[in-house]
């Protein structure tokens, strides 16, 4: 009835049924006459591509796997839902076709396909695709959990590509560098971006590696900030820097002296004192 309505009321508009795709899928899934429905659609003026998911559902219910695969291969490039169904089918039945299709689709939308493919790939089957997918996930999610899956597989070039892919997320770049014990590069980042808002996350991994450098760097940062900036958010940051400075090995007298001088800053800064007390420095 619906298809006949489309043909009579919307001639020349073969895409109209696609607006009702969700409803049609539910109805078709409940039908025990998929063959009759397929025949009705094929005889109509409806553009088959606009209801491709409906066609595939009916073919599946007809248990016609050969025709289902044929139809899926016609439409998977334009319809991501069909592409996912086709990949899942190949994963169960044809590993070579699964990998070939995954390699084709991944570059078209790396972020979306990496989310899907992560559950289906193992490095033994396709090392390069596995690395590309989890490198994308590592960068998108800023996640060391994803990085650990490819850590031992990455070449030097691929690792550098990952660092570039992460972009301006300096705390995560520092996390990746710390994973590889590339502490000199972290130190250079701290030196290059002394006023970065993520300063704390950048300097933390090297506190025990370069204690003298970190102590002097934090001392200088506190002094310059107090000389040029005001406001509770700034004081909260200063208190956090002083708190982490206390974890640096050695310099016990010097650390206490800096905390004392900062707390007793002239002119008096009550909000700074409050933030230092909140941080447990006093």
SVG drawing of the C-alpha trace seen along z (x, -y; Angstrom):
<svg xmlns="http://www.w3.org/2000/svg" viewBox="-2 -46 72 65">
<polyline fill="none" stroke="black" stroke-width="0.4" points="0.0,0.0 2.8,-2.4 4.8,-1.8 1.7,-2.2 0.9,-5.4 4.5,-6.7 4.1,-5.8 0.7,-7.5 1.1,-10.6 4.8,-11.3 5.6,-10.3 9.1,-11.5 10.2,-11.6 11.8,-8.2 13.6,-9.3 10.4,-10.0 10.2,-6.5 13.7,-7.0 12.1,-9.5 10.2,-6.6 13.2,-4.2 13.1,-3.5 9.4,-2.7 9.7,-0.5 12.6,1.4 10.5,2.2 7.5,3.3 9.7,5.4 11.4,7.1 8.0,8.2 6.9,9.5 6.9,13.2 6.5,12.4 9.9,10.8 9.7,12.1 6.4,10.4 7.7,7.1 10.9,7.3 8.8,8.0 6.5,5.0 9.5,2.6 11.2,3.9 8.1,3.3 7.6,-0.2 9.2,-3.5 11.1,-3.7 14.8,-4.4 16.3,-1.1 19.4,-2.9 17.2,-5.2 15.9,-2.2 19.0,0.0 18.8,1.0 15.2,2.2 16.2,4.2 19.0,5.9 16.9,6.6 14.3,8.4 17.1,10.3 18.4,11.4 15.0,12.5 14.7,14.4 17.9,16.2 19.4,15.4 23.0,14.7 24.3,14.5 21.9,11.8 22.4,10.0 26.2,9.8 25.6,8.6 23.3,5.9 25.5,4.9 28.5,4.5 26.4,2.2 25.5,-0.2 28.2,0.1 30.2,-2.9 27.3,-5.3 25.7,-3.8 27.7,-3.3 25.1,-1.1 25.3,1.3 29.1,1.1 29.2,2.1 26.8,5.0 28.9,6.2 32.1,6.0 30.5,8.1 29.4,10.6 32.9,10.8 34.4,11.1 32.4,14.2 32.8,15.7 35.7,14.3 38.7,12.8 40.5,11.7 37.4,9.7 36.9,8.3 40.5,6.9 40.2,5.6 36.9,3.8 38.3,2.4 41.4,1.1 39.2,-0.6 36.8,-2.2 39.2,-3.3 40.7,-6.3 37.2,-7.7 36.5,-8.5 39.4,-7.5 37.8,-8.5 34.5,-6.8 36.0,-3.6 38.7,-3.3 35.9,-3.2 34.2,-0.3 37.3,1.7 39.1,1.7 36.9,4.7 37.7,6.8 41.4,6.3 44.5,8.2 48.0,7.3 48.7,10.9 46.2,10.4 47.1,6.9 49.8,5.2 49.6,1.9 45.9,1.4 46.0,2.4 48.6,-0.3 46.7,-3.0 43.4,-2.3 44.9,-2.3 47.1,-5.3 44.0,-7.2 42.2,-6.1 45.3,-7.1 45.3,-10.6 41.5,-11.1 41.0,-10.0 44.4,-11.1 44.6,-7.6 47.6,-5.6 45.4,-2.5 45.1,-2.6 48.8,-3.5 49.9,-0.4 48.2,1.8 50.6,0.6 53.6,-0.6 55.8,2.4 54.7,2.3 55.5,-1.3 58.5,-2.2 60.4,-5.4 58.7,-7.1 55.3,-6.0 55.9,-7.1 56.9,-10.6 53.7,-10.6 51.7,-9.9 53.3,-12.8 52.4,-15.1 48.9,-13.7 48.3,-14.5 48.8,-18.2 48.8,-20.8 47.8,-18.5 51.0,-19.1 50.1,-17.1 49.4,-14.0 52.6,-14.5 54.5,-14.6 52.7,-11.4 53.8,-9.7 57.4,-10.9 57.5,-9.8 56.3,-6.3 59.5,-6.1 61.7,-7.8 62.4,-10.6 62.9,-13.0 65.3,-15.4 62.5,-16.2 60.1,-16.9 62.6,-19.2 62.9,-21.1 59.1,-21.4 59.0,-22.9 61.7,-25.4 60.0,-26.2 56.6,-26.8 57.3,-28.3 54.0,-30.1 51.8,-27.3 48.6,-26.8 49.3,-23.0 52.7,-23.7 52.1,-21.4 51.3,-18.3 54.4,-19.0 56.9,-19.3 55.6,-16.5 57.2,-13.5 60.7,-15.0 60.7,-16.2 62.9,-13.4 64.9,-13.2 66.1,-16.8 65.5,-18.0 67.8,-21.1 66.3,-22.2 62.7,-21.7 63.3,-23.4 64.8,-26.5 62.1,-26.5 59.2,-26.4 60.9,-29.0 61.3,-31.3 57.8,-30.7 56.3,-31.6 58.3,-34.7 57.5,-36.0 53.8,-35.2 53.5,-37.0 55.2,-40.0 52.8,-40.2 49.5,-38.5 46.7,-38.7 43.5,-36.8 42.4,-33.7 42.7,-31.3 46.4,-32.4 47.0,-32.0 45.5,-28.5 48.0,-27.6 50.9,-29.1 49.8,-27.0 49.7,-23.8 53.2,-24.6 54.6,-25.0 52.9,-21.8 54.5,-19.8 57.8,-21.5 57.8,-20.0 58.1,-16.5 61.4,-17.3 64.2,-15.5 66.5,-17.7 66.4,-21.5 64.4,-21.3 65.5,-24.6 65.2,-26.4 61.7,-25.0 60.5,-26.2 62.1,-29.6 60.2,-30.0 56.9,-29.0 57.6,-31.5 58.4,-34.4 55.4,-33.7 53.0,-33.5 54.3,-36.7 54.3,-38.6 54.1,-42.3 51.6,-43.8 49.5,-41.2 47.5,-38.9 44.8,-37.3 43.5,-35.1 47.0,-33.7 47.4,-32.9 44.0,-31.2 44.9,-29.0 48.3,-28.1 46.5,-27.0 44.0,-25.0 46.9,-23.2 48.3,-22.2 51.5,-24.3 51.0,-26.2"/>
</svg>
